[in-house]
Amino acid sequence: MTVTTARPARPGRTAPRSGGVLALMSACVILTIALVAAINLAIPQLNDGSLHPSSTQLLWIVDAYVIVFACLLIPAGALGDRYGRKGALLSGLAVFTVGCLGSALAPDAAILIGARAVTGAGAALIMPATLSLALQTAPPERRPHTIAVWTAATGAAGMVGNLGGGLALQYLPWQGLFWCVAPIALALLALTARYAPRGERHSADSDAVGTVLLVLGFVALLFGVIEGPERGWTSATVLGAFAAAAVVLTGFVVYALRAAHPLIDPRVFALPRLRAGVLGVTLTFFGLFALFFVNAQYLQYAKGYSPALTGLAIGPLAIGMLVVSRRSIPLGQRVGARRVITVGLVVLAAGLALLSFADARTPYPLYAAVLLVMATGMGLSMPMLSASILGALPHSRAGLGSGLGSAAREIGSALGVAVMGTVLTGRFTDRVPDAPGGHAGSAGEAMSAARALGTAEHTRVVTAFTDAMAVGFRVIAAVVAVLAVVVVVWFREERR
């Protein structure tokens, strides 16, 4: 039996308006996801800076934040349900700030990776609480609008991260990115303490064993994907990582089926629309963050853009998604959710495939047009997929529902970066094994070094990079296209 504890409002204090709370929660969401996008803009500076990360360290710098973020989202959602969503949000913003400060002060790549992981833990506490608190203050008739706005914020966050990160990195070293983010997090903490509702509490059990198994399983999986090119795909270390991931994640499922209060009961995935929503969201962000990982390197190294112009150049993606996502749920109510999601995922896969034709000679207007294609696909599918996850669970489990959706986003983001980075490194190293400045196949450092050696060498290295990028986009597009069929089939099963 679920027990809800309602707290009376403080004397003389009016209830918070749903629009203001939604705006504040959306700002928190934008901050956490924007940092995922912004770090990709710092890759050229990280390559050229004093840390000199290898290609695998570079992937871990990007993915340490995302994988911790993803794996702790579900337990963080449960903690918010049990102890109060506002408290979870405030704690998350505080931890997030500490992680940003640690990243700015990191003296080497290993400490930077650790600080990024701490920041990810803070983000995990932030994300589930935001949608729950926004829905708590929204009237029933405004809940679809609330979901759409919150979902749009997750998409707009990429643009904010690219534009804001580009502006910061135009004038500051890579550490300046974190020095800029920390005070923003502190400001949001103060505003949340003042204006967010105190929130409901529901009975929910934390699951330390399940959480550890989930984190270890996904870390092992990413370790195998990221370390494969450098250590060798048939090496004992990489094969052992994949075997460990399979064993640990299987153990997580077996444990969860037997536990009295598991982190997440695998039986919830018997609901077709819930599992379709989770897989669809994972696929969408898989494609989006594969793009983000190579976009900054492509525009800065191959096209010669500045960091600020690189951040601005991604604008069509965010603007297009904002415009389309506002119409997704009303359109789904008229023509059917399954049709809207099908078209959205097909268009997304097509956009990724089209990006594989970009090279150093591609004019920006054509590149922007392809970004609009991707934006249309994401804008159509994302709100409907997020709504399907929340709609499959009761209101008392809103924290779990938003945690599942957010975990799907971050797992998709981490896998997109890992797969694209792995394909890019492997293909680039095969094409240019003698690249100057190559740090274990680091394409970015090789292109930076080649620029100083003359036009011919720079052209050779850039061509190898765009060829490797093309292969990566084709792999990502194929994965999205194949698994989109599974998403559509599960939606059809639910309608039956």
Buried (B, 14 or more C-beta within 10 A) or exposed (E): EEEEEEEEEEEEEEEBEBBEBBBBBBBBBBBBBBBBBBBBBBBBBBBBEEBBBBBBBBBBBBBBBBBBBBBBBBBBBBBBBBBBBBBBBBBBBBBBBBBBBBBBEBEEBBBBBBBBBBBBBBBBBBBBBBBBBBBBBBEEEBBBBBBBBBBBBBBBBBBBBBBBBBBBBBEBBBBBBBBBBBEBBBEBBEBBEEEBBBBBBBEBEBBEBBBBBBBBBBBBBBBBBBBBBBBEBEBEEBBEBBEBBEEBBEBBBEBBEEBEEBBBEEEBBEBBBBBBBBBBBBBBBBBBBBBBBBBBBBBBBBBEBEBBBBBBBBBBBBBBBBBBBBBBBBBBEEEBBBBBBBBBBBBBBBBBBBBBBBBBEBEEEEBBEBBBBBBBBBBBBBBBBBBBBBBBBEBBBBBBBBBBBBBBBBBBBBBBBBBBBBBBBBBBBBBBEEBBBBBBBBBBBBBBBBBEEEEEBBEBBBBBBBBBBBBBBBBBBEBBBEBBEBBBEBBEEBEE
